[in-house]
Amino acid sequence: MYRNISAYLNAPSTRALLGVNHSFDSLPFSSCSVPVNTSFTLSHDQLHTSHLHVAALLERGTRVLVYVGTYD
């Protein structure tokens, strides 16, 4: 599955539609960047549950905008 996604996102026609700058033509799409992932880990900025925080905000009447990766 990932091969198909990478092939699609590396296709010149797809890159053109997405407006990828030609200076990045030599850099293939990657679903994960080790340096970026390492930076998140070292800064302790990792995935964590937030439903209790959001629930507390909602209970206080705070307006929130929630992005959910599957639907945004």
N, C-alpha and C positions, 0 to 999 in steps of 0.2 A: 504494500500500500504506500509506504513512504517513498519508494522508488518512483511510483507514478506521480506523486505530488511533487517531488523534486524535479522530475523530468518536465512536468507542466510548468513549474515556476522558473525553470532555467531556460525554457524555450524563448528564443528571441522575440517571437510574436507576443507572448505573454508579458515579457519584460517591457516591450514597447507600450502595450496597453496600460500597464501599471505605471508607466512613466519613470522607469528605473534609469538613472543617469548612466550614460555609456562608459563613464570612468569605472563602473563596477562590473563591466562585461566579463572581466577575468575572474571575478569572484562568484562561485556557484552558490545557490541557495543552500542554506543549512537550517535544519529544524531546531538545532540546539547549538548555542555558542558556548564553548567551554569557558572562555574568559569572562563572558557576561554572567554565566551561572556561578562561577567562582566568586565574582564580585558580590553577587547577591548573598551567597553563603557567608562570605567574610564580613559583610555588613549586618548579618543577622536579619536580612530582609527576605524571608522565605514565606512559603505558603502557610497560612494558619487560618483556623476557623474564625469567622467573624459574626456568626448568627446571633450570639448573645449580645454583642456590642450593638448590632443593628436593631435588635429587639428592644434594647434599653433606649436607644434614640427614638424609636417609634412610640414607645410608651410615654416618652416625654413630649411627644408632639412635634419632634424635629422632622422637617422635610428632608428626605434622602433620595438620592438617585443611585440605584444599584445596577451595576453592569454584571451580566452573567455571560460568560464566554460562549455558551451554547446559543444564546439568543440575541446578543448585541451586534 
